[in-house]
Amino acid sequence: MFANLVAGHTLLKILSTYLYDLFTGSLIVAIITLVPFTIFLALIGLELAVSLIQAFVFTLLVCSYLRDAIELH
């Protein structure tokens, strides 16, 4: 789970730095950069969805472990 979180954030950091460099270039390059920027926004949405699913799974696991620790079979 930790590797998934770190990999997603690292990918977004690398892409955002690259896109910032492209946007601060000439006007023509900045206009062309709008296409990768839309892909970047889609990746942010995907990262958000993955983080919500991981939070849900983590919560279910914690609840399951706590129930087993309290009930003692």
VOGU-3710 file (C-alpha; in Angstrom, 3 decimals, decimal comma):
1> mfanlvaght> 0,000/0,000/0,000  2,840/2,373/0,833  4,537/1,691/-2,505  1,314/2,473/-4,380  0,912/5,796/-2,588  4,506/6,834/-3,084  4,563/5,777/-6,750  1,456/7,798/-7,566  2,669/10,914/-5,806  6,108/10,611/-7,370
11> llkilstyly> 4,619/10,292/-10,849  2,452/13,366/-10,303  5,419/15,359/-8,990  7,594/14,473/-11,994  4,838/15,247/-14,491  3,862/18,511/-12,808  7,463/19,742/-12,848  7,809/18,818/-16,515  4,507/20,489/-17,420  5,483/23,639/-15,516
21> dlftgsliva> 8,688/23,856/-17,544  6,704/23,463/-20,752  4,109/26,077/-19,788  6,756/28,657/-18,977  8,310/28,293/-22,433  7,081/29,970/-25,575  3,407/30,555/-26,341  3,239/27,885/-29,047  4,723/25,244/-26,745  2,335/26,306/-23,962
31> iitlvpftif> -0,660/25,830/-26,269  0,566/22,402/-27,368  1,130/21,503/-23,713  -2,631/21,660/-23,074  -2,990/18,113/-24,444  -0,581/16,530/-21,912  -2,137/18,751/-19,242  -5,546/17,120/-19,792  -3,901/13,712/-19,438  -2,290/14,969/-16,227
41> laliglelav> -5,705/16,009/-14,893  -7,038/12,540/-15,694  -4,128/11,027/-13,762  -4,967/13,222/-10,776  -8,535/11,899/-10,894  -7,239/8,341/-11,108  -4,885/8,943/-8,184  -7,766/10,339/-6,152  -9,926/7,299/-6,925  -7,118/4,900/-6,014
51> sliqafvftl> -6,487/6,706/-2,730  -10,179/6,525/-1,803  -10,279/2,794/-2,550  -7,121/2,211/-0,516  -8,544/4,178/2,405  -11,713/2,083/2,245  -9,766/-1,198/2,209  -7,516/-0,027/5,061  -10,572/0,924/7,139  -12,188/-2,457/6,501
61> lvcsylrdai> -9,025/-4,275/7,515  -8,635/-2,257/10,710  -12,268/-2,883/11,656  -11,883/-6,589/10,963  -8,705/-6,863/13,036  -10,232/-4,900/15,905  -13,342/-7,081/15,894  -11,189/-10,217/16,031  -9,086/-8,748/18,849  -12,139/-7,828/20,925
71> elh> -14,275/-10,942/20,418  -11,446/-13,486/20,906  -13,385/-16,172/19,026
//
